[in-house]
Amino acid sequence: MPPLPSQARVVIIGGGIVGCSVAYHLTRLGWTDVLLLEQGRLTSGTTWHAAGLVGQLRGTRTMTRMSRYGIELYSSLEAETGAATGWKRCGAVTVARTPERMTLLKRNVATARSFGVEAELVTPAEAGKLWPLMRTDDLAGAVWLPGDGKANPTDLTQSLAKGARSRGARLVEGVKVTGFDLKGGRVHGVKTDQGDVACEVVVNCAGQWARALGKLAGVTVPLFSAEHFYIVTKKVAGVTPDLPVLRDPDGYIYYKEEVGGLVMGGFEPEAKPWGMAGIPDRFEFQLLPEDWDQFEILMRNALHRTPCLEQAEVRQLLNGPESFTPDGNFILGEAPGVGGFFVAAGFNSAGIANAGGAGRLTAEWIVAGEPTADLWEADIRRFAPFHGNARHLKERTVETLGMHYAMHWPRQELTSVRPLRRSPLYDRLKAKGAQFGAKMGWERALYFGEGGAPSFTAPPWLADVRAEQRATRQAAAIFDQTSFAKFRLQGRDALKVLQRLCANQMDVSPGRMVYTALLNRRGGFESDLTVIRLSEDAFFIVTGTAQATRDADWIRRHIGDDMAVLTDVTSAWSVLSVMGPKAEAVLRAASPDDLALPAGATSTIDLGHARVMSARMAYVGGPGYELYVPTEFAATVYDTLSEAGAAHGLKDAGYYAMDVLRIEAGRRGFGHELTPDDTPLEAGLMYAVKLDKGGDFLGREALLRQREAGCSKRLGIFRVEDPRAFPWGGEGLLRDGRPAGEVTSSGYSDLLGTSVVMSYVRADRPIDRGYVLSGSYELDIAGERVKVTPLAKPPFQG
Ligand SMILES: Cc1cc2nc3c(=O)[nH]c(=O)nc-3n(C[C@H](O)[C@H](O)[C@H](O)COP(=O)(O)OP(=O)(O)OC[C@H]3O[C@@H](n4cnc5c(N)ncnc54)[C@H](O)[C@@H]3O)c2cc1C
């Protein structure tokens, strides 16, 4: 073996399919000084024993584009490298056993079409023709995805490795990374069992070892292994290489052809975590012992679906570990707090299908210095250190593996490791009938009521949420928003930092609150947040619950050499919001202080026996106050307000109501209308941007360019004409019969008596508001076309 080089621009750790794909794509982008280190042999971790199913449909446009790119790559790679990949475009059939599953499949087809993926609904009989060995008498229907396929994971990885080598990457086997050289918040090199290597960038592609490896650099990589199974049969009559992949999610199982036999595996609803004592070092080309008891539920369902298995001879029950993340999505990107330390891991049993796209996105992020597309759902910054807790991960993994094929209902919540983070009001709200959902580990009241069975149409909580909306519009409602992430930025240069990062004018007098965007170099939203200037050199920043890690990292990264310190003060403050026309009356009944503040002003007021910071604003539109309350006073303040509000019709309300109310009021939400791929010009948020505030800010150049060139997509608000139709988000929007966008936010508005949605309208040329407001629009809701009308103004003008 050649000696280890003493330096390389990028060191990739892990020679599975993901590491090899990152190496391949970095070299394609011209970064050829790449060293990949693998402790065993290439593919010897998890990759070698994958089943090799390659699907192309994922939840969002970017993620689907990522998977589709993978398929393009896999179908052309052999021609480029000369090394076989085993890629075969055999198509895939997914069957539904129940009407509810069929609705879900129809929704998937609608999404697929909107994303440009070929997909077709087929009858049980047609599905039977595509997959003759399957029983179809109990099916409600099926979907046919002709572009899906299968590949040989080992060959594919070797082919990517060959491509990377041919452009100069060095891939070295038998070298274990044992630590990192960290200085000044950056990684400067890796330590190995065979010497140190200096580098600018490290990419942790260590699969199920990635959590332990991350820990060596202080980076949280929340993933945990579970035992994962499939059987391989000897030849089965009627099984040919062209046989499509078959998925029967109601039976938790999948099939593919392999050398004339069947591979049948699945995702049982209760998984079996593995590796509680850590993942062994020397786990090269190894498997775990068979466990027929754990496999039993899959086997039973498979015997039902394919009776031919009764006679088939099983060659092997393969049990290999794979790592799963707390929300079932990948972990990509540069780690918060450690510059140059990238992660591409946690592939939740979809690493073969997605290594192509994930490798490319990771390489692009490294080269560009920031993500080149909206990767929020896979972004490492969606996690916080608590997600790395091993017991948490182990218990969550039992649930997340099964999520793969479970029914996905609108607004479905995971149930394990809950309740975790709780507001001081949690027990009070629970006693009043709050039903909670979890975000970033926080329990948050969604609505107050009984709940009931989930549904794709009118949800069981609709009446409760409508009553909460009515109270907010006609009297007043109180919302517990304690889960907001909160920071304090302080120091001589705090204003300078904010002026550089924020698109709005931040040089306001102390006491003022400013709503602003944080933009990236492309002019896209990295966040939207409110900032209160506390004093000359101190600012209080309030941002979304889910954005705690992301926004703190973004701000800290851009402080540079300036004199300012960002501190996360989330736990120090509760936030109670009182909104609605009677909000002022409610507060007056509890406070002797002057409350007639102009919008956007803040002041410290007495409230009952406490003192709180009050801001005049309502996210839901109309009058309202946000109260920032030291955590230990939250319960007292809540009781005071509840008592004071009784005479004014004050009602407890939750996030479901708030979400509809903000759509009605035209307020955009981060992660929905505001993503790194959307600009304020496109989102219609230029009122919060001051291009001429004096001095440059991040994203300004891009906005100026876009203003000149025009926008080829713009946000619209639409009323759904049929009140029985329930869009949930993600549905395709058609303009004059052609796909134009997808629903970004949706809710049933009590004010309108029907649903109201937001969606971008895309075109292949610059468009103006007139274009959005003209044209005839429909939504594709599970295959049904539903008329929607673009609204010139948000329905609620408060
Ligand atoms: C039974 C089963 C079936 C599956 N079927 C499919 C499927 O059909 N389709 C699909 O898309 N996916 C499937 N998967 C998932 C897929 O196999 C994985 O997602 C994918 O292989 C992960 O690749 P990776 O490169 O991240 O990890 P790995 O292949 O595990 O590579 C990580 C590498 O890092 C190395 N490493 C770790 N620590 C160090 C260190 N300190 N120094 C040096 N090297 C280190 C390891 O030795 C290992 O080789 C399946 C998985 C299983 C278990």
The ligand as a Tripos MOL2 file, in Angstrom:
@<TRIPOS>MOLECULE
LIG
   53    58     1     0     0
SMALL
NO_CHARGES

@<TRIPOS>ATOM
      1 C1        -30.8040   -5.3210    4.5120 C.3       1 LIG1
      2 C2        -30.6180   -4.0020    3.8380 C.ar      1 LIG1
      3 C3        -31.2410   -3.7460    2.6290 C.ar      1 LIG1
      4 C4        -31.0950   -2.5220    2.0000 C.ar      1 LIG1
      5 N1        -31.6950   -2.2860    0.7980 N.ar      1 LIG1
      6 C5        -31.5860   -1.0950    0.1830 C.ar      1 LIG1
      7 C6        -32.2030   -0.8450   -1.0660 C.ar      1 LIG1
      8 O1        -32.8500   -1.7040   -1.6240 O.2       1 LIG1
      9 N2        -32.0870    0.3880   -1.6330 N.ar      1 LIG1
     10 C7        -31.3940    1.3800   -1.0320 C.ar      1 LIG1
     11 O2        -31.3380    2.4810   -1.5570 O.2       1 LIG1
     12 N3        -30.7520    1.1550    0.1570 N.ar      1 LIG1
     13 C8        -30.8430   -0.0500    0.7770 C.ar      1 LIG1
     14 N4        -30.2130   -0.2720    1.9650 N.ar      1 LIG1
     15 C9        -29.5040    0.8290    2.6020 C.3       1 LIG1
     16 C10       -28.1020    1.0090    2.0420 C.3       1 LIG1
     17 O3        -27.4090   -0.2020    2.1120 O.3       1 LIG1
     18 C11       -27.3700    2.0640    2.8800 C.3       1 LIG1
     19 O4        -28.1840    3.2040    3.0460 O.3       1 LIG1
     20 C12       -26.0770    2.4760    2.2280 C.3       1 LIG1
     21 O5        -25.3000    1.3480    1.9160 O.3       1 LIG1
     22 C13       -25.3060    3.3820    3.1590 C.3       1 LIG1
     23 O6        -24.0780    3.6540    2.5470 O.3       1 LIG1
     24 P1        -22.9480    4.4270    3.3280 P.3       1 LIG1
     25 O7        -21.8700    4.6930    2.3710 O.co2     1 LIG1
     26 O8        -23.5700    5.5800    4.0460 O.co2     1 LIG1
     27 O9        -22.5250    3.4220    4.4980 O.3       1 LIG1
     28 P2        -21.5220    2.1880    4.4840 P.3       1 LIG1
     29 O10       -21.6640    1.3510    3.2860 O.co2     1 LIG1
     30 O11       -21.6790    1.4840    5.7830 O.co2     1 LIG1
     31 O12       -20.1130    2.8710    4.4140 O.3       1 LIG1
     32 C14       -19.5140    3.5100    5.5320 C.3       1 LIG1
     33 C15       -18.0770    3.0980    5.5690 C.3       1 LIG1
     34 O13       -17.3690    3.8990    6.5080 O.3       1 LIG1
     35 C16       -16.3030    3.1200    6.9990 C.3       1 LIG1
     36 N5        -15.8230    3.7350    8.2410 N.ar      1 LIG1
     37 C17       -16.5260    3.9000    9.3850 C.ar      1 LIG1
     38 N6        -15.7680    4.4970   10.3140 N.ar      1 LIG1
     39 C18       -14.5560    4.7080    9.7540 C.ar      1 LIG1
     40 C19       -13.3480    5.2760   10.2350 C.ar      1 LIG1
     41 N7        -13.2520    5.7470   11.4890 N.pl3     1 LIG1
     42 N8        -12.2920    5.3350    9.4030 N.ar      1 LIG1
     43 C20       -12.3890    4.8510    8.1260 C.ar      1 LIG1
     44 N9        -13.5150    4.2930    7.6360 N.ar      1 LIG1
     45 C21       -14.5870    4.2240    8.4430 C.ar      1 LIG1
     46 C22       -16.9560    1.7710    7.2120 C.3       1 LIG1
     47 O14       -15.9970    0.7440    7.2720 O.3       1 LIG1
     48 C23       -17.8790    1.6710    6.0070 C.3       1 LIG1
     49 O15       -17.3250    0.9400    4.9540 O.3       1 LIG1
     50 C24       -30.3170   -1.5170    2.5990 C.ar      1 LIG1
     51 C25       -29.6840   -1.7680    3.8140 C.ar      1 LIG1
     52 C26       -29.8150   -3.0050    4.4180 C.ar      1 LIG1
     53 C27       -29.1330   -3.2520    5.7040 C.3       1 LIG1
@<TRIPOS>BOND
     1     1     2 1
     2     2     3 ar
     3     2    52 ar
     4     3     4 ar
     5     4     5 ar
     6     4    50 ar
     7     5     6 ar
     8     6     7 ar
     9     6    13 1
    10     7     8 2
    11     7     9 ar
    12     9    10 ar
    13    10    11 2
    14    10    12 ar
    15    12    13 ar
    16    13    14 ar
    17    14    15 1
    18    14    50 ar
    19    15    16 1
    20    16    17 1
    21    16    18 1
    22    18    19 1
    23    18    20 1
    24    20    21 1
    25    20    22 1
    26    22    23 1
    27    23    24 1
    28    24    25 2
    29    24    26 1
    30    24    27 1
    31    27    28 1
    32    28    29 2
    33    28    30 1
    34    28    31 1
    35    31    32 1
    36    32    33 1
    37    33    34 1
    38    33    48 1
    39    34    35 1
    40    35    36 1
    41    35    46 1
    42    36    37 ar
    43    36    45 ar
    44    37    38 ar
    45    38    39 ar
    46    39    40 ar
    47    39    45 ar
    48    40    41 1
    49    40    42 ar
    50    42    43 ar
    51    43    44 ar
    52    44    45 ar
    53    46    47 1
    54    46    48 1
    55    48    49 1
    56    50    51 ar
    57    51    52 ar
    58    52    53 1
@<TRIPOS>SUBSTRUCTURE
     1 LIG1         1 GROUP 0 **** ****
